Amino acid sequence: MIAKSIQQIKTKLGERARLIAVSKTKPISSIMEAYEAGHKIFGENKVQELCEKYESLPKDIEWHMIGHLQTNKVKYIAPFVQLIHGVDSLKLAAEISKQGEKNNRKIPCLFQMHIAAEETKFGFSEHELLELLQQGVINELPGITWCGMMGMATFTDDTGKIRQEFKNLKQIFDTVKKEFFSHQSEFKEVSMGMSGDWPIAVEEGATLVRIGSAIFGER
Ligand SMILES: *Cc1c(COP(=O)(O)O)cnc(C)c1O
């Protein structure tokens, strides 16, 4: 079942976007099933679980941290994480950069943007991010490579609203790319779309989709 779902999603994605299989709460055996079917990119949202899975699974897996990240836990994932999707403050970015330098690497990161109507979701507003970028404080951190943006749409059945939020994220991405990262080829990712809304996200320009339950079943 897992292999089949991955295959179906990848066929629909084609060359437009890459799939991050969100394996949070799921056992090693489920991840191995996906891995043996040829899938190597996985996303987790808790540091401890991510580290445990990294330790016990093959080392050619690309691990993405997709959840809210606490500053004091960055050090645990800094040596191996392939992309941090949820950077939502200057304080967190500064710590990631420090840990990147300690590990002699530039850690690939995305700005998490607040695009949903719900107040509980994390992320920068467009205004906040533009201000930090104009001040030059966040874009010049030596231990980070900025690779784009991530966002989560409102949890709703209103597909028009979801589409509008994804359009909004893509538009902020385009503005920020043009103004601040036009010479940086790595700044190319728009991480949006989950099990319930990824086809809309891809239509609106997602380059990374984060899909969990549609692959591994309900949590
Ligand atoms: C859990 C999670 C996903 C995947 O959600 P599904 O609805 O199971 O596809 C995607 N992104 C983030 C940030 C998540 O925490």
The ligand as an SDF file (V2000), in Angstrom:
LIG
                    3D

 15 15  0  0  0  0  0  0  0  0999 V2000
    2.0570   16.4140    9.5080 C   0  0  0  0  0  0  0  0  0  0  0  0
    2.4970   17.4650    8.5760 C   0  0  0  0  0  0  0  0  0  0  0  0
    2.3400   17.3160    7.1780 C   0  0  0  0  0  0  0  0  0  0  0  0
    1.6510   16.1230    6.5540 C   0  0  0  0  0  0  0  0  0  0  0  0
    0.2950   16.1120    6.8790 O   0  0  0  0  0  0  0  0  0  0  0  0
   -0.7120   15.0610    6.1840 P   0  0  0  0  0  0  0  0  0  0  0  0
   -2.0270   15.7410    6.2640 O   0  0  0  0  0  0  0  0  0  0  0  0
   -0.6410   13.8120    6.9770 O   0  0  0  0  0  0  0  0  0  0  0  0
   -0.2690   14.8710    4.7840 O   0  0  0  0  0  0  0  0  0  0  0  0
    2.8160   18.3290    6.3700 C   0  0  0  0  0  0  0  0  0  0  0  0
    3.4250   19.4170    6.8640 N   0  0  0  0  0  0  0  0  0  0  0  0
    3.5980   19.6040    8.1830 C   0  0  0  0  0  0  0  0  0  0  0  0
    4.2870   20.8290    8.6560 C   0  0  0  0  0  0  0  0  0  0  0  0
    3.1440   18.6360    9.0830 C   0  0  0  0  0  0  0  0  0  0  0  0
    3.3250   18.8220   10.3950 O   0  0  0  0  0  0  0  0  0  0  0  0
  1  2  1  0
  2  3  1  0
  2 14  2  0
  3  4  1  0
  3 10  2  0
  4  5  1  0
  5  6  1  0
  6  7  2  0
  6  8  1  0
  6  9  1  0
 10 11  1  0
 11 12  2  0
 12 13  1  0
 12 14  1  0
 14 15  1  0
M  END
$$$$
